[in-house]
Amino acid sequence: MIQLSGIHYIRGERHILNDVNLQIESGQHWVILGRNGSGKTTLLELMNGYEFPSRGSVTVLGNRFGQCDVREVRKKIGYISQSLFEKLNLSDPVQEVVATGEYAFLRFYQDIPQEVKDKAFDMLKRVRIPHLADQPLGSLSQGERKKVMLARSLMMMPSILILDEPAAGLDLYEREKFLADVNELSQQQITVVYVTHHIEEIMPLFTHVAIIEQGELIASGRKEDVLTPENLLQAFGVSVSIEWFQERPWIKVL
Ligand SMILES: Nc1ncnc2c1ncn2[C@@H]1O[C@H](COP(=O)(O)OP(=O)(O)OP(=O)(O)O)[C@@H](O)[C@H]1O
């Protein structure tokens, strides 16, 4: 699905990614874990073709970036990030915002086809907020806004869904509701790539974890093998113990 080979990303004096190799196969769901500034968002921007590596190659759904029309590939990739949210209009009704996902538009300047409106309403039902369809986006709580983003990204039936710290800023209740929706994606044919620095967000859905530290992948593979106290000490500089509860990892700082 996604192949990063020998990726270096250099800007000015800074070597932001250093020889990153990552292969994400169909049927797997990955979490990319690392502290602030370690290079997680940059990695996602490369997967989306918004940035290009200084060296190495990025291949997504069989298309090697640089030798294909990236815009076509992007139609199969859902992306949820704060920077995308900021481009949406807070005064637009929720159902309209979701409907824009069908075409990867930011806003409609003409009438929305009824079937697209209906599909947007179905997506809102799926994330359990159909009652908010007519409310302006700006009137929603943080958790509801994240659900709108999720519904919007599912409109075009993506093969890959990339989420950049989607639970940031949510309280415990909103976070757990949102994570439950993400976990339900396991019932669909979507490969999920999820960036976070919170270990407890690694839901049962996720099969693999890559840990990034100062632009280098220090570990990647099956989550049970990668989430070790040694790797987490290296990544976060904190000694922890890990306990698995209901198929989720929870950490205690020692
Ligand atoms: N175009 C650029 N020019 C210079 N430095 C950059 C550029 N893009 C990213 N960086 C730097 O690269 C580093 C990695 O940034 P990135 O946003 O990928 O980190 P991150 O792991 O997503 O961080 P966070 O968890 O805080 O969002 C940061 O120190 C950032 O300042």
The ligand as a Gaussian input file, in Angstrom:
#p B3LYP/6-31G(d) Opt

LIG

0 1
 N       10.278000      23.071000       5.632000
 C       10.977000      22.949000       6.766000
 N       12.106000      23.675000       6.985000
 C       12.805000      23.563000       8.119000
 N       12.464000      22.745000       9.126000
 C       11.352000      22.008000       8.985000
 C       10.558000      22.051000       7.790000
 N        9.520000      21.196000       7.941000
 C        9.676000      20.633000       9.162000
 N       10.768000      21.128000       9.798000
 C       11.269000      20.735000      11.123000
 O       11.379000      19.332000      11.137000
 C       11.089000      18.816000      12.433000
 C       10.017000      17.740000      12.311000
 O        8.757000      18.369000      12.101000
 P        7.392000      17.549000      12.099000
 O        6.293000      18.541000      11.979000
 O        7.463000      16.480000      11.097000
 O        7.428000      16.917000      13.562000
 P        6.297000      16.112000      14.358000
 O        6.930000      14.845000      14.832000
 O        5.067000      15.992000      13.553000
 O        6.055000      17.079000      15.589000
 P        4.725000      17.364000      16.505000
 O        4.461000      16.112000      17.280000
 O        5.176000      18.464000      17.407000
 O        3.622000      17.768000      15.580000
 C       10.670000      20.003000      13.296000
 O       11.766000      20.359000      14.113000
 C       10.360000      21.089000      12.275000
 O       10.673000      22.364000      12.798000

